[in-house]
């Protein structure tokens, strides 16, 4: 990709945004800079335009919202960047997106928006620089029913010493209570601790993508892998045994026999949880609608809680939920200093003003990862509230969505098929692990 203006990029990088505490300084005596925003989400185009008009009324700064059609953002961005009307504010989809657009990504570490990011580990960072700030997040982990875990902890006959899920912060402790819960299944009124593991083809994304994120995250973290580089084109699957730890726990302490999981769907799993046939199920915050929508649902919103997916990795006591997005704001480093500041002011206003926050929560329906939102300004969905709570816990680091780096859908589908055979007993784990590494390398090479 050609740079639009290398000199302007260097100058802008050096002068970039010493902070945006003076939010409206861009509309002083001089002519206010215009912000051009290339929006990624067609479904909220009109809402963005309305909010931009309100911002112009309040500040005098014009924000032009342009929207790329579905599945054409990269192509649109490339064509726009080559014009005099290049976007000031645009989006990258993570480390790989930064690698593609790094010549146009300004360092955002001194912006107010970044300062108020609740969990800075989920930003796109390279070295000391910050080049992408997430603006809408989702999270997933192990959903549990607090009414049933409390019932377990109150059992006089339980074999563990724990009295609360707050004490469960690693795989060893999780396995300990799961094994004992299963022994007390009749007293708890459940069929198994975990909902069924849906390994039917097309229904296995919770395992071949979401669960697989954990070993990939730990491998890249341990190796200090540059996620924007070609170093991600191969993995050793060195944390494969950790993946197996939690998968076996799901399979062996479940409402169904592990040999039957090839017929199970995500809907089956969520129904089992909603009807209190089980205590736990792995899924994301989008699952609350599925739980609440089950006819005969017994799970009250206040009892829907999250636990991180523990696998036995060293240091996982400080691990949080898997939290991420493919949506990161970036500011064009080739724009003028005034334009860059105007863009930074606009996005901070969007996530800090009363009007902006109302739009973010109630019109865009985003879970915003910023501490500028009070409890009453947050989504009321219980799982969304849990995601926010976990990202705000001191000393807890969210697991980023490294599955955005998986080489292809074929890799994931093949992995899912292998997991099914493993679950049913027709494939050894060593063969599964070996194929994960070889398939990753093969599919990465094919994608080049």
N, C-alpha and C positions, 0 to 999 in steps of 0.2 A: 504494500500500500504506500502510495506517495504521500509525503507530508505536504500539507497545504502551505505551511510557512514555518520552516525550521527555526528561523530567528525569533519569530513571534512566540513560538512554543517555549523556547529557552527563557526569553524575557518573562513570559507569563508565569512559567514555573517558578522563577526566582522571586516574583513579586506577589505570588498568589495569596490573597485573602488572609490578612492578619487577624481575621475574626469578623463576626458580623453582629457585634453587640449593638452598634448603631444601626438598627434595622432599616430605617427609612432614609439613611444618608444619601441613597442613590437618587433621591428626588429633590435635590437642593436647587440652587440657582441655575446650575448648568442643565442642559437638556438630558433627561433621564435616558439611560441605556435601555434598549429593548431586549427582552428575553425571548429566545426562540426555543420552544420545548417540543422535542420529538417524542410523542407519547407511544408507549408500547401496548397499552391496553385499550382496544377499540370499544370495549363494553362500557367504559367510563369517559368516553370522549366528550360528550355534552356536559357532564358534570365538571370536568376539568375546564372547559370553556367558560362555564358560568362562574366558577371560582376565580378564574383568571380575570374576568370582567370586574368582579368584586375587588380583587387586588388592585386593579388599575384605578378604581374609584378611591380606594383608601390611600394609595401611594403615588399615583401618577405614572407608575411604571407599567408599560404595556407588555403583556405576555401573550405571545402568539403560539397557540397550541395546534400542532400538526400531528396527525396520527397515521402510523403505518398500518396497512391492511394485515389481517391475520397471516402469520407465517411469512411475512415479508419484511420484518424489521431490519435485519442486517442489510438486505439489498437496498432498502429505502435510505438507511443511514449512510451507506456508501455513496449513493448518488447525491444525497444532500450535502455531505461533507465536501464534495467537489465544487460547490457553488458559493456565491457570495452570501447566500442566505443559509449558511450552515447552522445547525442547531447549537445554541449555547448550552443547553441542558439536554442530555440524552441518557441512554441506558446501556449498561453492559450486563452480560448474564453470568458474571463470575470471573474466576481467574483466567479461563480461556478467552473470555470476552475482552479482558484487560490486555492479554497478550496480543490480540488483534488490533486493539484501539489505543495502545499505550502512548502513541505519539500525540494523542488528542486528549488524554486524561490528566487534568490538573490535580495537584496534591491537595486533598481536602482536610488534612489533619487539623488545620487551624480554624475550620469553619464551626459555627455554633451548632449546626446540625450534627456533626460528628461528636462534638463535646457532649451532646445529650443522647447519644446512642447508648442504650442500656447495657448492651453486651458487645464490646468493641471487637471481640474475636470473630464476629461474623461479617465484618467489613472486608472488602478486597484490599489487602495490604501487601506491599512489597517493600522490604527493608523498613525504613522509617516512614515511608510514604503511605498515604491512604488514597485510593483512586476510585473506589466505588462504595457508596453508603446504601445499605439495604433500606427500603422504605415500606415494605410489606412482607411480613414473615409468616411462616407456618411452622408447626412443630409436630414431632411424633415421638412416641415412646411406649411404655407399657401403661395402658389405662387400667385402673383398678377401682373396684367398688368399695368405698370406705366403710359402708355398712357391714359388708361381709368380712373385711379385714379386722374391723373392730370386734365383730362377733368371734373371730378366731382368737384374737388377743385376750378375750375375756374367758376363754375356755380354761377350766381348772386342770384339764388333762393334757394340755398342750406340752410338747416336749422341748420347746424353745424358751429362751428367757426374755424375748423381745415383747414390748408392750405397745409399740406404735410403728407405723410404716416410716416415720421420720428416722428411725434407727437403721433402716435398710439402705445401705449406701455402697454395696458391692455385690458381686455375683455369689460369693460364698454365703453371705447372709440371706440373699434372695433364695438360693437353692434350699437352704435350711428351712425357711418357713414354707416354701412350696411343697417340699416333701412331707412336712408335718400337716399342712393343710389337706393334702390328698388323703392322708391317713384318717383325717377327721371329716372327710367329705360328707358323710351321713349326718353328722352333728351340724354341719354348716348348711346342709340342704342343697349341696351342689353335686354335679356329675363329675366335675374335674376342676382343677385350678385354672387352667387356661382354656380359652375358646379353641375351636378346631383350627389347625394350620391349613389354610386354603392353598393347596398345591395343584389344583386343577389348572390346566393350561389357560392362560389369560387372567387367572385369579391369583397368581403367585407373586405379584409385584411387591407385596409387603416383605418378601424374603429375598428374592433375587435382586431387588433394588434397595429397599429401605433398610432391611437388616444387614445386607451386604455393605452398606455404607460404613458400618462400624469397623470391620477389619481393614478396609481401605483407608479410612481416616487414621487409624492408629499406625498403619504401615507408613503412610506419607509423613505423619507427624514424627515418628521415630527416626525416619531417614532424612528428615528436614528437607523434604522434596519441594522444589519450586513448582507450585501448581500451575504456573503459567508457561512452563517449559515442556519440552519433549520427554522429560524424565517421567512423566505420568503415562507414557506409552507402554510401560511394562510394570507388572507387580509380581512379587514372589508369593503373595497370599500368606505371608508370614504370620498373620493373626487368624489364620483359618481355624485353628483349634479353638480359639475364643468364639468364633462364629458357631462352631459345632456345639460348644458348651450351652449356649442359650437356645439353639435350635432343638437340641435333645430335650432340654427342659420343657419347651413348648410341646414337643411331641409326646413325651412320656408321662406328663402330668396334665392330661387334656380330657375333654369331655368325650373324645372318640379315640379309638385305636389308631395308631400311627399308620397302619396299612390301608386305612380308608381315606386318607387325606387327599387323594387324587380326585375325589368326587366333591370336595368341599369348596365353597365360595366365600367371598368376603361377607356377603349378606348372611350366610349361615353363621359365621363367626360373630357378627354384630348382634344377631338375634339371640344367640346363646348368652351373650353378655347381658343384653337388655332383659332377658327373662330370668336372670340370676341362676342360670345353669352353671356358671363359672364365676370366678373372681376377677380374672385378668384377661386382657386382650391387647395385642400390639396394633396400634393404628394412630392416625394423625388427628389433629383438632377438627378436621372436617367431618369426623365420624359422629359428632354429637347429634346431628340431624338424623343419621341412620339409627342411632340408639333410641332417641326420643320418638321416632316415627314407627317403631315396632309395635304392633298391636299387642296390648297387654304388658308393655314396658313397666318394669318394677323399679328401675334405678332412678333415684331422685337426683336432680342436678347438683345439689350440694354434696352428694356422695361420689361424684365423678372426679377422680384424681389421676395424677400422672406420676410415674416412676421412670427414671432413665433406664435404658436398655443396658444392663450390666452384663459383661461377658468374661470377666476375670482378668482384664488388662491391668497392668500396674498403674496405680494412681487414679483408678476410676472413681474413687471416693469424691473427687472434685468434678466428676463428669455430670453434665446436665442432659437435657433432652437433645434430640437431633433437630436443630433449628436452622432454617435457611430460607432461601428464595432464589429465584433466577432473575430478580429485579433489583438492580443497583443503580442509583443516580450517579452520573459522572458529569463533570463540567468541562467544556471544551477549552483546553489550554491554549489553543491558537486564537481564541477570542481576545478582545481587549480586556485590560484589567477591570475597567468599569463594567463591561458585560459579564465578566466572570463573577464580580461581586453582586451584580443585580440578580444573577441566577441563584447564587448562594443565599441572598436575602429572601428571594421568593420561596425557595423550598423550606427555609427555616420558618418563615411566616406560615406556610401551609401546615407545619407540624407543631406550631407553638401558639398561634392565635386561636381565639375561641371559634371564629368562623371556620378557619382552616381545619381545626381538629374535628369539628362537627362534620365537615365534608368527608374527612378521612375515615371516620368511624361509621357514619350513617349513610353516606352516599357512595363512597368507594368500597366500603366494607373491608377495610384493611385492618390487620393487626399491626399497629405501628410500633416499632421497636425503640421508642424514645421515652425518656423519663419526664417529658413535658406534659404527658397525659395523666390526669388524676384518675382515681378508681372509677368515678362516675362517668368519665369520658371514654372508658374502655368498652370493648364488646362485652355483652352479657352472657354469651355462650360459655358454659362452664369449662370446656376444654381450651378455648381461647384464653380465658382467664388464667388457667393453669400454665399455659405457655408463657404468658407475660410474667407470672410469678416466678417461674423457674429462671427466666432470663435475667431477673432482677436479684437473684439470691447472691449474696456476697460469697466469693470464693468458689463459685460454680461456673464452669466454662461449658457453653453449649458445644455440641458436635456439629460442625458445618456440613452442609449437603455436598459431600464430595462425589455423590453418585451422578452429579452433573458432568463428571469427568469419565464416566463409564463409556467404553469405546463404541458400543452400538446396541441396538435393540436385540440383535441376534445373540450377542454375548449374554444378555440378560435372560432371554428365552432359553438358551441352551443350559445356562446355570440352573434355571428353574426346573427344567426337565431332569437334570442330574440330581437335584435335591429331592424330587419326587421318588426317584429310584432308590436313593439313599434311605429315605423315610420308610419305604416299603421293604427294605432289606435286600434289594437286588443289586446294590452297588456299594463298594467299599468307600469309606470317607477319603482314603488316600487317593483314589482315582478321581473323586470329585475335586479335591484340592488341586491336583496336578492339572486337570483340565481347565480350572479357573485361570490359572497362570498362563497356560498355553493359548487359550481362547482370547484372553485379554490382549496378548501380544499380536496374535493373528488379526484380530479385528481392528486394533490400533493401526497396524500396517496397512490394512485395506482402506482405512479412512483417510490416509495421507494423500 
